[in-house]
């Protein structure tokens, strides 16, 4: 599905896609010979996971994924997205799409990611991408409500790429950024929502040892003229900082307690695991799932606080789908939503 004339409500830019391989180990020992007991292949890349999560949430026909693809791995990514029924606009590139490998340790639950270098985007391919941006914004100018800028950029693209997208967007479209490198658009005040993880938040604030407190949120909102900053930290508390529209320097902060999804499944009796910690999970793509559902809910409700809660719930539920990323069952999302507590800071 590549129809650029469709009136999409959200355009997702996944400019550093990947073909994902996941290896499963009972125990993984670094520095030793390790034999996997299972291997799966899927789609990788933050924007690709974002688009899949949008589809899972029921917005398949309202979004379009823009991504550069090349080689046999790129063809596999294109095929997989097409099979999911997700509209996509492909920028053909000469270099093969990278492969990323994830190692999952069943004993510890640890996840190790091995990231291949991305192929270089040529100047001609970059110009083609910019043409696609202008064409899509023109055809969707009346319907477009949200833009997602997801992840790092491959060589040949840089901060001006995201800036170009932001500067040419329909003015009413909300921009969510999930990245910390090549983010000149953030410094130029072209982003509405910044969604990052805790480590990235500390880096941006220049305070790597600081906990995610109201002070940190105030600092980030002082550095960047965004409306909201959402910070995730795996199973640990998540934080949301929102600029108070009634006072230029006022910040409202919220802490979210993430439920133990393994304990919820174990308590439901819908598992053969003897203990909660034995319930298998796969956190790959959970952060991207959060970003997707957060933006979709915000565009629908204009409620930052509950929209982020819904995104976190979808992320938690996605951990229960072991062999695919950014997928989730809505019933488990609802359970996680009800068990996600919010504390004003």
KADASUL-V508394 format. One record per residue. N is the residue number from 1. RES is the residue in three letters. SS is DSSP state (a for helix, b for strand, c for the rest). PHI is phi in degrees with one decimal (999 if undefined). NEAR is the number of other ideal C-beta (glycine too) atoms within 8 Angstrom. Layout:
n,res,ss,phi,near
N,RES,SS,PHI,NEAR
N,RES,SS,PHI,NEAR
This chain:
n,res,ss,phi,near
1,UNK,c,999,7
2,UNK,c,-133.5,7
3,UNK,c,-68.9,6
4,UNK,c,-76.9,9
5,UNK,c,-88.2,4
6,UNK,c,-67.9,9
7,UNK,c,-84.5,8
8,UNK,c,-70.2,13
9,UNK,c,-91.7,11
10,UNK,b,-135.4,17
11,UNK,b,-112.5,14
12,UNK,b,-106.9,15
13,UNK,b,-100.9,13
14,UNK,c,-109.8,16
15,UNK,c,-86.6,15
16,UNK,c,-132.2,13
17,UNK,c,-70.5,17
18,UNK,b,-150.6,15
19,UNK,b,-95.0,15
20,UNK,b,-100.0,14
21,UNK,b,-114.9,11
22,UNK,b,-122.2,15
23,UNK,b,-108.6,11
24,UNK,b,-111.4,10
25,UNK,b,-128.0,13
26,UNK,c,-64.5,5
27,UNK,c,-142.2,8
28,UNK,c,-108.8,11
29,UNK,c,-115.6,6
30,UNK,c,-57.6,4
31,UNK,c,82.8,3
32,UNK,c,-119.4,5
33,UNK,c,-77.6,3
34,UNK,c,-120.1,7
35,UNK,c,-112.4,5
36,UNK,c,-72.6,8
37,UNK,c,-95.5,6
38,UNK,b,-163.9,6
39,UNK,b,-140.0,8
40,UNK,b,-131.2,9
41,UNK,b,-120.8,8
42,UNK,b,-156.7,10
43,UNK,b,-89.9,14
44,UNK,b,-122.1,11
45,UNK,c,106.5,14
46,UNK,a,-63.2,13
47,UNK,a,-66.8,18
48,UNK,a,-67.1,16
49,UNK,a,-62.1,17
50,UNK,a,-57.6,18
51,UNK,a,-64.2,16
52,UNK,a,-63.8,15
53,UNK,a,-63.9,19
54,UNK,a,-58.6,17
55,UNK,a,-63.7,13
56,UNK,a,-61.3,11
57,UNK,c,-79.8,10
58,UNK,c,105.6,5
59,UNK,c,-112.9,11
60,UNK,a,-55.5,11
61,UNK,a,-79.6,5
62,UNK,a,-99.4,8
63,UNK,b,-119.0,16
64,UNK,b,-141.6,12
65,UNK,b,-96.7,14
66,UNK,b,-106.3,16
67,UNK,b,-154.7,16
68,UNK,b,-84.8,15
69,UNK,b,-133.4,13
70,UNK,c,-153.8,11
71,UNK,a,71.8,8
72,UNK,a,-67.7,6
73,UNK,a,-68.3,11
74,UNK,a,-63.1,15
75,UNK,a,-63.5,9
76,UNK,a,-67.0,10
77,UNK,a,-63.8,17
78,UNK,a,-58.7,11
79,UNK,a,-62.6,8
80,UNK,a,-65.2,10
81,UNK,a,-64.3,13
82,UNK,a,-64.4,10
83,UNK,a,-64.5,6
84,UNK,c,-79.2,9
85,UNK,c,76.9,7
86,UNK,c,-91.1,14
87,UNK,c,-59.4,13
88,UNK,b,-143.1,14
89,UNK,b,-121.3,12
90,UNK,b,-100.6,9
91,UNK,b,-102.8,12
92,UNK,b,-66.0,8
93,UNK,c,-130.8,12
94,UNK,c,-75.4,6
95,UNK,c,-76.5,10
96,UNK,c,-67.8,9
97,UNK,c,-61.9,15
98,UNK,b,-65.9,14
99,UNK,b,-111.8,10
100,UNK,b,-116.7,13
101,UNK,b,-117.3,10
102,UNK,b,-111.7,13
103,UNK,b,-108.7,12
104,UNK,b,-111.4,13
105,UNK,b,-98.9,12
106,UNK,c,-66.0,10
107,UNK,c,-71.5,6
108,UNK,c,-97.5,7
109,UNK,c,78.7,8
110,UNK,c,-71.9,7
111,UNK,b,-123.9,11
112,UNK,b,-116.0,8
113,UNK,b,-113.4,8
114,UNK,b,-112.5,8
115,UNK,b,-108.3,7
116,UNK,c,-70.4,8
117,UNK,c,-66.2,5
118,UNK,c,-82.9,9
119,UNK,c,-69.5,13
120,UNK,c,-79.6,8
121,UNK,c,-84.4,13
122,UNK,c,-75.0,9
123,UNK,a,-62.8,6
124,UNK,a,-66.9,6
125,UNK,a,-68.5,14
126,UNK,a,-64.0,12
127,UNK,a,-63.3,8
128,UNK,a,-63.6,10
129,UNK,a,-59.9,15
130,UNK,a,-63.6,9
131,UNK,a,-65.1,8
132,UNK,a,-62.6,12
133,UNK,a,-57.6,12
134,UNK,a,-63.9,9
135,UNK,a,-63.5,9
136,UNK,a,-69.9,14
137,UNK,a,-64.8,13
138,UNK,a,-67.5,7
139,UNK,a,-76.8,10
140,UNK,c,-110.8,13
141,UNK,c,-60.8,8
142,UNK,c,-87.1,5
143,UNK,c,-104.3,8
144,UNK,c,-67.6,17
145,UNK,c,-116.6,9
146,UNK,b,-146.6,14
147,UNK,b,-131.9,15
148,UNK,b,-114.7,15
149,UNK,b,-106.3,14
150,UNK,b,-118.6,16
151,UNK,c,86.7,11
152,UNK,c,-72.3,7
153,UNK,c,-117.0,13
154,UNK,c,-74.8,12
155,UNK,c,-55.4,7
156,UNK,c,101.8,9
157,UNK,c,-112.7,11
158,UNK,c,-150.1,6
159,UNK,a,-59.1,10
160,UNK,a,-67.6,7
161,UNK,a,-66.3,13
162,UNK,a,-63.8,16
163,UNK,a,-62.9,12
164,UNK,a,-57.7,10
165,UNK,a,-61.1,13
166,UNK,a,-65.5,14
167,UNK,a,-70.0,7
168,UNK,a,-103.1,8
169,UNK,c,-72.0,11
170,UNK,c,-57.3,8
171,UNK,c,-63.7,4
172,UNK,c,-86.4,6
173,UNK,c,-73.2,10
174,UNK,b,-82.0,12
175,UNK,b,-104.4,14
176,UNK,b,-105.5,16
177,UNK,b,-113.0,13
178,UNK,b,-122.2,14
179,UNK,c,-168.6,14
180,UNK,c,-130.4,7
181,UNK,c,-111.7,6
182,UNK,c,55.2,11
183,UNK,c,-116.1,12
184,UNK,a,-56.1,10
185,UNK,a,-60.2,15
186,UNK,a,-69.4,11
187,UNK,a,-67.9,7
188,UNK,c,-87.3,8
189,UNK,c,75.3,6
190,UNK,c,-104.0,9
191,UNK,c,-114.7,15
192,UNK,c,-95.7,8
193,UNK,b,-126.1,16
194,UNK,b,-106.4,13
195,UNK,b,-119.1,13
196,UNK,b,-140.9,13
197,UNK,b,-94.1,10
198,UNK,a,-61.5,10
199,UNK,a,-59.7,7
200,UNK,a,-66.6,9
201,UNK,a,-63.5,14
202,UNK,a,-64.6,12
203,UNK,a,-64.7,9
204,UNK,a,-62.5,10
205,UNK,a,-81.3,11
206,UNK,c,71.9,5
207,UNK,c,-135.3,8
208,UNK,c,-64.3,7
209,UNK,c,-100.1,4
210,UNK,c,-81.1,10
211,UNK,c,-74.1,4
212,UNK,c,-77.4,12
213,UNK,c,-105.5,9
214,UNK,a,-60.4,9
215,UNK,a,-63.1,7
216,UNK,a,-65.1,16
217,UNK,a,-62.5,15
218,UNK,a,-62.5,10
219,UNK,a,-65.0,10
220,UNK,a,-66.6,15
221,UNK,a,-70.8,12
222,UNK,a,-76.9,6
223,UNK,a,-73.4,7
224,UNK,c,-125.8,12
225,UNK,c,-88.4,3
226,UNK,c,-91.6,13
227,UNK,c,-82.6,7
228,UNK,b,-151.1,12
229,UNK,b,-124.2,15
230,UNK,b,-113.7,16
231,UNK,b,-125.3,14
232,UNK,b,-108.0,13
233,UNK,c,-149.5,10
234,UNK,c,58.5,7
235,UNK,c,-79.5,5
236,UNK,c,-79.1,7
237,UNK,c,-57.8,9
238,UNK,b,-106.0,13
239,UNK,b,-135.8,14
240,UNK,b,-129.8,14
241,UNK,b,-124.4,18
242,UNK,b,-123.9,12
243,UNK,b,-71.5,11
244,UNK,c,-76.5,8
245,UNK,c,-64.2,3
246,UNK,c,-86.3,4
247,UNK,c,-148.3,5
248,UNK,c,-58.5,3
249,UNK,c,-105.2,4
250,UNK,c,-87.5,8
251,UNK,b,-127.6,12
252,UNK,b,-101.0,9
253,UNK,b,-120.2,13
254,UNK,b,-140.6,14
255,UNK,b,-109.5,11
256,UNK,b,-115.9,15
257,UNK,b,-87.6,9
258,UNK,c,-83.9,11
259,UNK,c,-69.8,10
260,UNK,c,-78.9,8
261,UNK,a,-66.0,14
262,UNK,a,-64.1,12
263,UNK,a,-66.4,9
264,UNK,a,-63.1,13
265,UNK,a,-66.4,14
266,UNK,a,-63.1,12
267,UNK,a,-66.5,7
268,UNK,a,-73.9,8
269,UNK,c,78.9,5
270,UNK,c,-96.0,4
271,UNK,c,-154.4,8
272,UNK,c,-93.9,3
273,UNK,c,-65.4,11
274,UNK,c,-76.0,4
275,UNK,c,-130.0,6
276,UNK,a,-54.3,11
277,UNK,a,-68.5,6
278,UNK,a,-89.7,8
279,UNK,c,-69.1,11
280,UNK,c,-70.2,7
281,UNK,c,-137.5,10
282,UNK,c,-138.7,12
283,UNK,c,-81.3,8
284,UNK,c,-61.3,10
285,UNK,c,85.8,12
286,UNK,a,-64.8,12
287,UNK,a,-62.9,10
288,UNK,a,-69.0,15
289,UNK,a,-61.9,18
290,UNK,a,-58.9,16
291,UNK,a,-57.9,17
292,UNK,a,-64.6,18
293,UNK,a,-69.2,18
294,UNK,a,-57.1,16
295,UNK,a,-65.4,16
296,UNK,a,-60.2,13
297,UNK,a,-66.8,13
298,UNK,a,-65.4,13
299,UNK,a,-62.6,11
300,UNK,a,-83.4,7
301,UNK,a,-112.9,7
302,UNK,c,61.0,5
303,UNK,c,-110.9,8
304,UNK,a,-60.7,10
305,UNK,a,-65.0,10
306,UNK,a,-75.8,9
307,UNK,a,-67.1,15
308,UNK,a,-67.3,15
309,UNK,a,-59.7,12
310,UNK,a,-64.9,13
311,UNK,a,-62.6,17
312,UNK,a,-63.7,15
313,UNK,a,-64.7,14
314,UNK,a,-63.9,18
315,UNK,a,-62.2,14
316,UNK,a,-61.6,15
317,UNK,a,-64.6,15
318,UNK,a,-66.4,15
319,UNK,c,-65.9,11
320,UNK,c,-86.2,11
321,UNK,c,-94.1,11
322,UNK,c,-80.7,7
323,UNK,c,-107.2,7
324,UNK,c,-140.5,8
325,UNK,c,-98.1,15
326,UNK,c,63.0,14
327,UNK,c,-103.7,9
328,UNK,c,-161.6,14
329,UNK,c,-94.1,8
330,UNK,a,-63.9,7
331,UNK,a,-64.6,6
332,UNK,a,-75.7,14
333,UNK,a,-60.4,15
334,UNK,a,-64.6,9
335,UNK,a,-62.9,11
336,UNK,a,-65.4,16
337,UNK,a,-60.7,10
338,UNK,a,-66.8,6
339,UNK,c,-102.3,8
340,UNK,c,-97.6,14
341,UNK,b,-93.9,6
342,UNK,b,-117.9,10
343,UNK,b,-124.1,8
344,UNK,b,-62.5,6
345,UNK,c,-92.6,9
